[in-house]
């Protein structure tokens, strides 16, 4: 739970989640690239991104966890609107 980062076996994990064992999203970065991460953006417990500088290239990595069957249409609509604005 929370919006945090931690080291896992030499890799760095950035994550965001609000309810234990329900929603959550994360990005695991290799130890060789950890120092190249220049920005972490967390939109919600379903949408986050990191910006990585590799040489002269800037990579934007987006990780999402889309709502699944059983959730209301309003939750799904809000997710797609948030993702559209985020990207």
Secondary structure by P-SEA (a helix, b strand, c coil): ccccccccccbbbbbccccccccccccccccccccccccccccccccbbbbbbcccbbbbbbbbbcccccccaaaaaaaaaaaaaac
